[in-house]
Each structure stands twice: as C-alpha cells, then as structure tokens.
C-alpha cells in the first residue's frame, strides 16, 4: 500500500525534473526518494519514470498517475486542515444574511481572506431584504447579518453601526419626472413609488411612503430594474446605478428637498448573547471598515 510520503516523492520528482531536485525540496536523501518511487512502481506494477536518459522522464502511465497523486495529496492536505480547524474549535459552517445592496466591492477582499484563513469553514450567504435580516439572525438561522439600520430597538440582537451608503432618487430617462428641472415632493406623489419590503411586511424605515401608488420588491436590485423599465421612481443606493447612469437608462432626479444624497446607516447584527467562534469573530471584525468610506 502506498504512503503519502511516497506520493510526495513522486510528485516532487516529476515537478523538479530529477530525483536530486525532489530530495532537496523534501529535505530527504536522494536514495530515499529513489527508493520511495521504486516502491510505488512495484506496488502499482507500472514504470513511472524512464531512467534511460540523464534525467528521469515521466512515462505515459506516469503522467496519468501523477494527476491522481496530486488529487490524493490535495485531499490529504484538506483533511489535515479540517482536523486542525476542528481542534481549534473553528466553526464548520457559518450562515450570513446580507442585504444584497450591501455586497459592495470592499466585501470581496474580506471573503477572499476568510477563505484563506478558514478553509475548513463553509460559508452560506443568504441575500435577503434588510427587514428579513433581523428575523434570520434573531431566529438563529444566520449567525451574522449586514443590513440597513432598523431604527427600532430589538432586544434579540446586538447591532454595530458600520457606516453609511448614499441613496439617490432615480427614474427612467423616459419617465415624466425625468423631464422636470426641479422635482418637489408634490411631484413625486403623483407617480408610483417603488419600495423595499421584506417577507414579514416591513420596509426600510429610512424610506417612508410618499406616493399613494406603491409597488414593492424584496431587494433593491429589483427596484432598480423596475425603475429602469419606467414603472415608477425609487430611492436606491448610489453605487448600484453607475452603469445605468452611464448608459442613460436611469437618471438621478433633481429633488429640491435633498441638497446632498442622504446616507442610510449600515449595521452588523448578531444574536444577543452569542458566543462567536474564531471564524465568526474574525469576520465580525473584518467587515467593520467596509462601509467607512460610504
């Protein structure tokens, strides 16, 4: 039966192009590497290297088995990493509830580093409306949430303010509101308002209903699409409409009551009394600066 050390010798010799190079990489005597490979050839009944040249060359069968050897070694490394992670009490799985609009570019490097630091921890990302984040975290179905702040007090979760994102009022470039040089509140009241609402019927508290005509969606990306189709106007995060503004399919309405884009606060939430493990603790700290630039 082959051993992992024999497979390492085989792979190292193939990658280094010589038994001596493999020995240097592995910190072993060249004779030990040669013997390990010879034992593999005996066990498998195939010749892995053609030794008739000055440098050993992989045979066709050796090339085929090299790919399998690499897979086995990668799986062995994964097993060792998982065992070490469990020994350190790292979580096997984390569920995160995130408002889809908060997946800003600053989140990407955080997730990449998380994958490198905690390869044995599986991450499940659930894109939901901000009002639904609270329910998932409070109910124990998610260990952490990122959401636009809920102004009400909730004793089931602990909230941490992370920063703000600017919102603007948008409509299709073909919408009647887009033809106005200045948009008043009374102008908005005439047309359909597109708003976010979660499955429990709650909306974003920072965006009160203005128009008597309202359509609802459970994420801001869908609101953006409805607005692009000319079906109403909506408040959306400024970072979500860069391409639409460049293409001319959406316009920012010149509302007279907002001198600057108003900024919606962003919270990180975890269940009150939760005792986060190493992976969640790191992630909680890592996201704190993702919204600092707004």
C-alpha positions as CSV (number, residue, x, y, z in Angstrom):
1,X,0.0,0.0,0.0
2,X,1.4,3.4,-1.0
3,X,2.0,6.1,1.6
4,X,1.6,9.9,1.4
5,X,5.4,10.3,1.6
6,X,5.8,8.1,-1.5
7,X,3.3,10.2,-3.4
8,X,5.1,13.4,-2.3
9,X,8.4,11.9,-3.6
10,X,6.7,11.0,-6.9
11,X,5.1,14.5,-7.4
12,X,8.3,16.3,-6.3
13,X,10.4,14.3,-8.8
14,X,8.0,15.0,-11.6
15,X,7.9,18.7,-10.8
16,X,11.6,19.1,-10.2
17,X,12.7,17.0,-13.1
18,X,15.1,15.0,-11.1
19,X,15.4,12.8,-8.1
20,X,18.1,15.0,-6.6
21,X,15.8,18.1,-7.0
22,X,13.0,16.3,-5.3
23,X,15.3,15.3,-2.5
24,X,16.3,18.9,-1.9
25,X,12.7,20.1,-1.9
26,X,11.6,17.4,0.5
27,X,14.7,17.6,2.7
28,X,15.5,13.9,2.2
29,X,18.4,11.9,0.9
30,X,18.3,11.2,-2.8
31,X,18.4,7.5,-2.1
32,X,15.3,7.8,0.0
33,X,13.4,9.5,-2.8
34,X,14.6,6.9,-5.4
35,X,13.5,4.1,-3.1
36,X,10.1,5.6,-2.4
37,X,9.4,5.9,-6.2
38,X,10.8,2.4,-6.8
39,X,8.4,1.0,-4.2
40,X,5.5,2.8,-5.8
41,X,6.4,1.2,-9.1
42,X,6.5,-2.2,-7.5
43,X,3.2,-1.7,-5.7
44,X,1.4,-0.3,-8.8
45,X,3.1,-2.6,-11.3
46,X,4.0,0.2,-13.7
47,X,7.1,2.2,-14.6
48,X,6.6,5.8,-13.6
49,X,9.9,7.2,-15.0
50,X,12.1,6.3,-17.9
51,X,15.5,6.2,-16.4
52,X,17.4,5.6,-19.7
53,X,18.1,9.4,-20.1
54,X,20.4,11.5,-18.0
55,X,17.3,12.9,-16.3
56,X,14.3,10.7,-15.5
57,X,11.4,11.3,-17.7
58,X,7.8,10.5,-16.9
59,X,6.3,7.7,-18.9
60,X,2.8,7.9,-20.3
61,X,1.5,5.9,-17.4
62,X,3.4,8.1,-15.0
63,X,1.7,11.2,-16.5
64,X,-1.7,9.6,-15.9
65,X,-0.9,8.6,-12.3
66,X,0.7,11.9,-11.5
67,X,-2.7,13.7,-11.8
68,X,-4.3,11.2,-9.4
69,X,-1.4,11.5,-7.0
70,X,-1.8,15.3,-6.9
71,X,-5.5,14.9,-6.2
72,X,-4.8,12.5,-3.3
73,X,-2.2,14.9,-1.8
74,X,-4.6,17.8,-2.1
75,X,-7.3,15.8,-0.3
76,X,-4.9,14.8,2.4
77,X,-4.0,18.5,2.9
78,X,-7.6,19.4,3.1
79,X,-8.2,16.7,5.7
80,X,-5.3,17.9,7.8
81,X,-6.6,21.5,7.6
82,X,-10.1,20.4,8.6
83,X,-8.8,18.4,11.5
84,X,-6.6,21.3,12.7
85,X,-9.6,23.7,12.4
86,X,-11.8,21.4,14.5
87,X,-9.1,21.1,17.1
88,X,-9.1,24.9,17.4
89,X,-12.9,24.9,17.8
90,X,-13.4,26.7,14.4
91,X,-17.0,26.6,13.1
92,X,-17.8,24.1,10.4
93,X,-20.5,26.3,8.8
94,X,-21.5,30.0,9.0
95,X,-24.7,31.4,7.7
96,X,-24.7,35.1,6.8
97,X,-27.8,37.1,6.0
98,X,-26.9,40.1,3.8
99,X,-28.9,42.8,2.1
100,X,-27.9,42.3,-1.5
101,X,-27.2,46.0,-1.9
102,X,-24.5,45.8,0.8
103,X,-22.3,43.4,-1.2
104,X,-20.1,46.4,-2.0
105,X,-16.6,46.0,-3.6
106,X,-14.9,46.2,-0.1
107,X,-16.6,42.9,0.8
108,X,-14.8,40.9,-1.8
109,X,-11.3,41.0,-0.3
110,X,-12.8,40.2,3.1
111,X,-14.3,37.0,1.7
112,X,-11.1,36.1,-0.1
113,X,-9.1,36.4,3.1
114,X,-11.7,34.5,5.0
115,X,-11.4,31.6,2.5
116,X,-7.6,31.6,3.1
117,X,-7.8,31.8,6.9
118,X,-10.7,29.4,7.4
119,X,-10.6,26.9,4.5
120,X,-12.5,24.3,6.7
121,X,-15.4,26.6,7.4
122,X,-18.2,26.6,4.9
123,X,-19.9,29.9,4.2
124,X,-23.5,30.2,3.3
125,X,-24.6,33.7,2.1
126,X,-28.3,34.5,2.0
127,X,-29.3,37.6,0.1
128,X,-32.5,39.0,1.7
129,X,-34.1,42.3,2.3
130,X,-32.8,44.3,5.3
131,X,-36.1,43.8,7.2
132,X,-35.6,40.0,6.9
133,X,-32.0,40.0,8.1
134,X,-33.2,40.7,11.7
135,X,-35.6,37.7,11.7
136,X,-32.9,35.3,10.4
137,X,-30.3,36.4,12.9
138,X,-32.8,36.6,15.9
139,X,-34.2,33.2,15.0
140,X,-30.7,31.5,14.9
141,X,-30.9,30.8,11.1
142,X,-28.0,33.2,10.5
143,X,-25.0,33.9,12.7
144,X,-24.4,37.4,11.4
145,X,-26.3,39.9,9.3
146,X,-25.5,43.0,7.3
147,X,-28.4,45.4,6.9
148,X,-29.6,48.9,6.6
149,X,-30.2,50.1,10.1
150,X,-33.6,49.4,11.7
151,X,-34.4,52.4,13.9
152,X,-36.4,50.4,16.4
153,X,-34.9,48.7,19.4
154,X,-34.6,44.9,19.1
155,X,-33.6,43.0,22.3
156,X,-32.9,39.8,20.3
157,X,-29.9,41.1,18.5
158,X,-26.8,43.2,19.1
159,X,-26.2,45.8,16.5
160,X,-23.0,47.6,15.5
161,X,-23.0,50.7,13.3
162,X,-20.5,50.2,10.4
163,X,-21.0,53.3,8.3
164,X,-23.3,54.7,5.6
165,X,-24.2,54.4,2.0
166,X,-25.6,57.4,-0.1
167,X,-29.1,57.0,-1.6
168,X,-30.5,59.0,-4.6
169,X,-33.9,59.2,-6.2
170,X,-34.0,57.7,-9.6
171,X,-36.3,57.1,-12.5
172,X,-36.1,56.0,-16.1
173,X,-34.8,58.6,-18.5
174,X,-38.2,58.3,-20.3
175,X,-40.3,58.9,-17.1
176,X,-42.2,62.2,-16.9
177,X,-40.3,63.1,-13.7
178,X,-37.0,63.0,-15.7
179,X,-38.2,66.0,-17.7
180,X,-38.5,68.3,-14.7
181,X,-35.7,70.7,-13.9
182,X,-36.6,70.5,-10.2
183,X,-38.6,67.8,-8.5
184,X,-40.7,68.6,-5.5
185,X,-42.3,66.2,-3.0
186,X,-45.7,67.0,-4.6
187,X,-44.3,65.9,-8.0
188,X,-43.3,62.5,-6.6
189,X,-46.7,62.0,-5.0
190,X,-48.3,61.8,-8.5
191,X,-46.3,58.8,-9.6
192,X,-45.8,55.2,-8.5
193,X,-43.2,54.8,-5.7
194,X,-41.1,51.6,-5.8
195,X,-40.2,50.4,-2.3
196,X,-38.5,47.6,-0.5
197,X,-40.5,45.3,1.7
198,X,-39.5,42.0,3.4
199,X,-41.5,38.8,3.7
200,X,-42.8,40.0,7.1
201,X,-44.3,43.1,5.5
202,X,-41.6,45.5,6.9
203,X,-39.9,48.1,4.7
204,X,-36.8,50.3,5.1
205,X,-37.6,52.7,7.9
206,X,-35.5,55.4,6.2
207,X,-37.7,55.4,3.1
208,X,-41.3,56.3,4.1
209,X,-44.1,56.0,1.6
210,X,-44.7,59.3,-0.2
211,X,-47.0,58.3,-3.1
212,X,-50.4,56.7,-2.7
213,X,-49.3,54.3,-5.5
214,X,-46.8,51.8,-4.4
215,X,-45.1,48.7,-5.7
216,X,-42.9,46.6,-3.6
217,X,-40.0,44.2,-4.1
218,X,-37.8,42.4,-1.6
219,X,-34.5,43.7,-2.9
220,X,-33.1,47.0,-4.2
221,X,-31.7,45.5,-7.4
222,X,-35.3,44.6,-8.5
223,X,-36.4,48.1,-7.6
224,X,-33.6,49.4,-9.9
225,X,-34.8,47.2,-12.7
226,X,-38.5,48.3,-12.3
227,X,-37.4,52.0,-12.3
228,X,-35.3,51.3,-15.4
229,X,-38.4,50.0,-17.1
230,X,-40.3,53.2,-16.4
231,X,-42.6,51.7,-13.8
232,X,-42.0,54.2,-11.1
233,X,-39.4,56.1,-9.1
234,X,-37.3,54.9,-6.2
235,X,-34.6,55.6,-3.7
236,X,-31.6,53.3,-4.4
237,X,-28.0,53.2,-3.2
238,X,-25.8,55.4,-5.4
239,X,-23.2,52.7,-6.1
240,X,-25.9,50.5,-7.7
241,X,-26.6,52.7,-10.7
242,X,-23.2,53.6,-12.1
243,X,-23.7,51.6,-15.3
244,X,-27.3,52.7,-15.8
245,X,-26.4,56.4,-15.4
246,X,-23.6,56.0,-18.0
247,X,-25.9,54.2,-20.4
248,X,-28.6,56.8,-19.9
249,X,-31.3,54.3,-18.9
250,X,-31.7,55.9,-15.4
251,X,-31.4,59.5,-14.2
252,X,-31.0,60.9,-10.8
253,X,-33.9,63.2,-10.2
254,X,-33.1,66.7,-9.1
255,X,-35.2,66.7,-5.9
256,X,-35.3,70.1,-4.2
257,X,-35.6,68.6,-0.7
258,X,-32.2,66.7,-0.7
259,X,-29.3,69.1,-1.0
260,X,-27.0,66.1,-1.0
261,X,-27.6,62.4,-1.3
262,X,-29.0,61.2,2.0
263,X,-27.0,58.5,3.6
264,X,-28.5,55.3,5.1
265,X,-26.7,53.8,8.1
266,X,-25.5,50.2,7.8
267,X,-25.5,47.8,10.8
268,X,-23.8,44.5,11.5
269,X,-26.1,42.3,13.7
270,X,-25.5,39.1,15.7
271,X,-27.8,37.3,18.1
272,X,-27.7,38.8,21.6
273,X,-25.6,36.6,23.9
274,X,-24.0,34.8,21.0
275,X,-20.5,33.3,21.6
276,X,-18.8,33.6,18.2
277,X,-16.1,31.1,17.4
278,X,-12.8,32.0,15.7
279,X,-14.2,32.3,12.2
280,X,-17.2,34.5,13.1
281,X,-15.1,36.6,15.4
282,X,-12.6,37.3,12.6
283,X,-15.4,38.1,10.1
284,X,-17.2,40.4,12.5
285,X,-14.0,42.5,12.9
286,X,-13.2,42.3,9.2
287,X,-16.4,43.9,7.9
288,X,-16.2,46.9,10.3
289,X,-14.3,49.1,7.7
290,X,-16.2,48.0,4.6
291,X,-18.6,51.0,4.7
292,X,-16.4,53.6,6.3
293,X,-15.9,55.5,3.0
294,X,-19.7,55.5,2.3
